[in-house]
Amino acid sequence: MKKFKFDFILIAILVASLIIWIVAWTINSSKENKKAVIDYDGNTIMEVSLDKDQEIKLYDLGNGKTLKYEMVIVVENNTIRVSENNCPNHDCIKEGKKDKIGDVIVCLPNKIIIRIVKA
């Protein structure tokens, strides 16, 4: 019976530690200065602060380069998402809002990758 009691206490301590770590990580990652890096075909075309609400329409990239499909990227409340895209599958729209460092939104038809990084 004592062995079971010791095992229960040990498991409870581990679970409590895990919960505390997850809460601390979530709070810490939401307070960090973050930005979104938008890459086209492996090259960075834009860096966007998540602190300022804005709407970005991407199609003409300059230098004669255009996306295959027009897309609209929305930054609001320290999150970023693709709100519109004329591509056939809309996977990037389905990915929803992203707000944590390391989060990624990918649009394969447009060769666009949106990454959240530390500012």
Backbone as CSV, one residue per row, in Angstrom:
resi,resn,N_x,N_y,N_z,CA_x,CA_y,CA_z,C_x,C_y,C_z
1,MET,0.824,-1.200,0.000,0.000,0.000,0.000,0.864,1.259,0.000
2,LYS,2.005,1.228,0.713,2.865,2.402,0.763,3.471,2.695,-0.604
3,LYS,3.800,1.637,-1.364,4.378,1.836,-2.685,3.374,2.546,-3.599
4,PHE,2.122,2.152,-3.554,1.076,2.778,-4.365,0.927,4.247,-3.984
5,LYS,0.957,4.538,-2.698,0.814,5.917,-2.224,1.985,6.765,-2.725
6,PHE,3.199,6.215,-2.680,4.369,6.937,-3.171,4.255,7.190,-4.674
7,ASP,3.833,6.177,-5.420,3.662,6.329,-6.872,2.623,7.409,-7.189
8,PHE,1.541,7.418,-6.463,0.482,8.410,-6.667,1.010,9.820,-6.406
9,ILE,1.772,9.999,-5.342,2.335,11.316,-5.013,3.316,11.749,-6.108
10,LEU,4.150,10.852,-6.564,5.115,11.167,-7.613,4.406,11.569,-8.912
11,ILE,3.392,10.833,-9.308,2.631,11.155,-10.522,1.925,12.496,-10.358
12,ALA,1.363,12.765,-9.205,0.690,14.050,-8.966,1.664,15.215,-9.081
13,ILE,2.870,15.046,-8.564,3.892,16.098,-8.653,4.288,16.325,-10.111
14,LEU,4.468,15.250,-10.863,4.836,15.382,-12.275,3.732,16.066,-13.091
15,VAL,2.490,15.689,-12.855,1.367,16.301,-13.570,1.251,17.783,-13.213
16,ALA,1.379,18.125,-11.936,1.309,19.523,-11.512,2.439,20.328,-12.142
17,SER,3.643,19.759,-12.188,4.782,20.448,-12.810,4.532,20.688,-14.295
18,LEU,3.970,19.710,-14.970,3.671,19.851,-16.389,2.635,20.948,-16.628
19,ILE,1.602,20.987,-15.826,0.569,22.017,-15.952,1.163,23.407,-15.716
20,ILE,1.982,23.548,-14.692,2.622,24.840,-14.398,3.520,25.252,-15.562
21,TRP,4.282,24.325,-16.134,5.153,24.640,-17.260,4.345,25.092,-18.480
22,ILE,3.254,24.406,-18.785,2.418,24.772,-19.936,1.822,26.161,-19.749
23,VAL,1.306,26.462,-18.568,0.730,27.784,-18.299,1.794,28.865,-18.419
24,ALA,2.966,28.632,-17.845,4.047,29.619,-17.904,4.503,29.831,-19.340
25,TRP,4.617,28.773,-20.126,5.035,28.884,-21.523,4.006,29.661,-22.342
26,THR,2.734,29.394,-22.115,1.672,30.098,-22.838,1.678,31.579,-22.512
27,ILE,1.795,31.921,-21.245,1.822,33.330,-20.842,3.057,34.010,-21.403
28,ASN,4.201,33.363,-21.327,5.447,33.949,-21.808,5.426,34.150,-23.316
29,SER,4.922,33.173,-24.069,4.933,33.297,-25.531,3.945,34.340,-26.010
30,SER,2.891,34.608,-25.265,1.925,35.611,-25.698,2.431,37.027,-25.430
31,LYS,3.419,37.202,-24.543,3.930,38.529,-24.221,5.151,38.908,-25.048
32,GLU,5.744,37.968,-25.766,6.942,38.253,-26.535,6.617,39.118,-27.746
33,ASN,7.582,39.953,-28.132,7.436,40.707,-29.363,7.596,39.739,-30.523
34,LYS,6.588,39.709,-31.381,6.593,38.771,-32.491,6.367,39.514,-33.798
35,LYS,6.843,38.896,-34.859,6.562,39.407,-36.193,6.322,38.215,-37.107
36,ALA,5.689,38.488,-38.225,5.473,37.461,-39.229,6.419,37.728,-40.389
37,VAL,7.053,36.675,-40.855,7.922,36.755,-42.021,7.199,36.041,-43.159
38,ILE,7.022,36.760,-44.268,6.323,36.191,-45.420,7.362,35.883,-46.495
39,ASP,7.440,34.608,-46.853,8.397,34.151,-47.865,7.654,33.732,-49.130
40,TYR,8.254,34.069,-50.268,7.743,33.616,-51.558,8.844,32.822,-52.235
41,ASP,8.561,31.587,-52.537,9.499,30.726,-53.257,10.876,30.711,-52.589
42,GLY,10.881,30.710,-51.245,12.123,30.607,-50.486,12.806,31.929,-50.169
43,ASN,12.265,33.044,-50.656,12.863,34.353,-50.407,11.909,35.223,-49.592
44,THR,12.432,35.909,-48.586,11.604,36.786,-47.761,11.181,37.999,-48.577
45,ILE,9.861,38.233,-48.624,9.353,39.395,-49.361,8.812,40.468,-48.428
46,MET,8.527,40.094,-47.160,7.924,41.064,-46.256,8.050,40.582,-44.816
47,GLU,8.210,41.535,-43.904,8.138,41.271,-42.473,7.039,42.155,-41.911
48,VAL,6.161,41.567,-41.101,4.986,42.267,-40.607,4.942,42.178,-39.092
49,SER,4.793,43.329,-38.423,4.637,43.341,-36.973,3.231,42.872,-36.623
50,LEU,3.127,42.053,-35.595,1.805,41.594,-35.163,1.157,42.566,-34.183
51,ASP,1.878,43.638,-33.831,1.358,44.630,-32.896,0.325,45.558,-33.525
52,LYS,0.360,45.713,-34.837,-0.506,46.665,-35.523,-1.512,45.923,-36.406
53,ASP,-2.804,46.166,-36.176,-3.836,45.547,-37.004,-3.746,46.089,-38.422
54,GLN,-3.783,45.186,-39.401,-3.706,45.602,-40.803,-4.185,44.492,-41.724
55,GLU,-4.442,44.871,-42.962,-4.837,43.930,-43.996,-3.846,44.067,-45.148
56,ILE,-3.304,42.956,-45.592,-2.292,42.954,-46.643,-2.836,42.175,-47.830
57,LYS,-2.878,42.825,-48.983,-3.296,42.148,-50.209,-2.048,41.790,-50.994
58,LEU,-1.887,40.509,-51.268,-0.720,40.033,-52.008,-1.141,39.531,-53.379
59,TYR,-0.510,40.040,-54.383,-0.661,39.520,-55.740,0.549,39.925,-56.566
60,ASP,0.731,41.234,-56.767,1.874,41.741,-57.525,3.058,41.898,-56.578
61,LEU,4.113,41.124,-56.814,5.281,41.154,-55.944,6.375,42.074,-56.476
62,GLY,6.148,42.702,-57.610,7.160,43.560,-58.217,8.133,42.748,-59.054
63,ASN,8.972,43.430,-59.819,9.964,42.782,-60.691,9.329,41.768,-61.636
64,GLY,8.086,42.025,-62.037,7.403,41.131,-62.972,6.901,39.838,-62.353
65,LYS,6.991,39.704,-61.038,6.530,38.486,-60.360,5.135,38.719,-59.785
66,THR,4.261,37.757,-60.018,2.924,37.802,-59.431,2.597,36.437,-58.861
67,LEU,1.729,36.442,-57.861,1.256,35.174,-57.317,0.284,34.552,-58.302
68,LYS,0.135,33.261,-58.220,-0.825,32.571,-59.076,-2.249,32.966,-58.695
69,TYR,-2.483,33.146,-57.385,-3.805,33.519,-56.870,-3.659,34.687,-55.903
70,GLU,-4.553,35.651,-55.990,-4.538,36.774,-55.054,-4.909,36.269,-53.667
71,MET,-4.226,36.800,-52.661,-4.542,36.421,-51.293,-4.562,37.642,-50.391
72,VAL,-5.384,37.569,-49.328,-5.494,38.646,-48.353,-5.086,38.086,-46.998
73,ILE,-4.122,38.765,-46.371,-3.610,38.372,-45.060,-4.063,39.422,-44.058
74,VAL,-4.627,38.978,-42.928,-5.141,39.894,-41.918,-4.349,39.727,-40.630
75,VAL,-3.906,40.864,-40.086,-3.250,40.901,-38.781,-4.195,41.637,-37.845
76,GLU,-4.622,40.962,-36.768,-5.469,41.618,-35.770,-5.308,40.914,-34.430
77,ASN,-5.297,41.732,-33.377,-5.174,41.220,-32.006,-3.966,40.292,-31.836
78,ASN,-2.821,40.699,-32.392,-1.578,39.936,-32.292,-1.642,38.549,-32.921
79,THR,-2.539,38.379,-33.904,-2.618,37.126,-34.647,-2.512,37.435,-36.131
80,ILE,-2.231,36.401,-36.915,-2.191,36.544,-38.366,-2.943,35.370,-38.979
81,ARG,-3.631,35.653,-40.089,-4.383,34.610,-40.788,-4.543,35.005,-42.243
82,VAL,-4.843,34.027,-43.075,-5.199,34.297,-44.462,-6.724,34.324,-44.508
83,SER,-7.284,35.468,-44.893,-8.747,35.590,-44.899,-9.352,35.283,-46.260
84,GLU,-8.598,35.532,-47.323,-9.098,35.256,-48.668,-7.976,34.707,-49.528
85,ASN,-8.339,33.765,-50.387,-7.399,33.218,-51.358,-8.220,32.593,-52.468
86,ASN,-7.875,32.877,-53.696,-8.641,32.368,-54.836,-8.204,30.976,-55.282
87,CYS,-7.305,30.345,-54.560,-6.837,29.014,-54.955,-7.956,27.979,-54.749
88,PRO,-7.845,26.832,-55.400,-8.940,25.851,-55.342,-9.143,25.155,-53.996
89,ASN,-8.100,24.966,-53.182,-8.281,24.151,-51.971,-8.408,24.945,-50.672
90,HIS,-7.961,26.179,-50.607,-8.105,27.066,-49.438,-7.491,26.500,-48.150
91,ASP,-6.441,25.688,-48.260,-5.811,25.119,-47.058,-5.260,26.206,-46.136
92,CYS,-4.710,27.268,-46.707,-4.136,28.325,-45.869,-5.217,29.053,-45.072
93,ILE,-6.401,29.169,-45.618,-7.512,29.792,-44.887,-7.958,28.865,-43.752
94,LYS,-7.999,27.578,-44.024,-8.443,26.593,-43.035,-7.487,26.497,-41.844
95,GLU,-6.234,26.931,-42.012,-5.268,26.876,-40.909,-5.621,27.851,-39.800
96,GLY,-6.426,28.868,-40.097,-6.918,29.786,-39.073,-5.871,30.755,-38.564
97,LYS,-6.147,31.299,-37.377,-5.283,32.319,-36.775,-4.057,31.671,-36.145
98,LYS,-2.925,32.339,-36.307,-1.672,31.881,-35.708,-1.118,33.014,-34.856
99,ASP,-0.556,32.659,-33.688,-0.056,33.702,-32.792,1.173,33.318,-31.993
100,LYS,1.675,32.112,-32.142,2.819,31.677,-31.344,4.078,31.604,-32.204
101,ILE,5.213,31.907,-31.589,6.485,31.796,-32.298,6.657,30.353,-32.764
102,GLY,6.984,30.204,-34.025,7.124,28.876,-34.622,5.922,28.451,-35.436
103,ASP,4.779,29.128,-35.275,3.596,28.811,-36.070,3.851,29.144,-37.536
104,VAL,3.242,28.364,-38.428,3.447,28.533,-39.864,2.117,28.390,-40.589
105,ILE,1.937,29.228,-41.615,0.819,29.093,-42.551,1.444,28.896,-43.925
106,VAL,0.971,27.892,-44.659,1.549,27.573,-45.958,0.482,27.633,-47.039
107,CYS,0.805,28.282,-48.152,-0.039,28.268,-49.345,0.808,27.681,-50.468
108,LEU,0.631,26.400,-50.745,1.452,25.727,-51.751,1.235,26.273,-53.162
109,PRO,-0.009,26.502,-53.604,-0.178,26.999,-54.975,0.523,28.337,-55.214
110,ASN,0.584,29.197,-54.203,1.229,30.504,-54.335,2.698,30.502,-53.922
111,LYS,3.185,29.386,-53.405,4.564,29.272,-52.906,4.823,30.284,-51.786
112,ILE,3.818,30.502,-50.933,3.907,31.453,-49.828,3.993,30.693,-48.508
113,ILE,4.931,31.114,-47.656,5.044,30.597,-46.293,5.041,31.799,-45.359
114,ILE,4.152,31.769,-44.367,4.086,32.823,-43.349,4.553,32.200,-42.042
115,ARG,5.653,32.731,-41.478,6.210,32.198,-40.236,6.165,33.266,-39.160
116,ILE,5.841,32.866,-37.934,5.901,33.791,-36.810,7.233,33.563,-36.103
117,VAL,7.968,34.662,-35.954,9.296,34.607,-35.328,9.390,35.674,-34.263
118,LYS,10.433,35.592,-33.450,10.681,36.604,-32.429,11.164,37.886,-33.108
119,ALA,10.590,38.994,-32.707,10.962,40.278,-33.333,12.297,40.772,-32.818
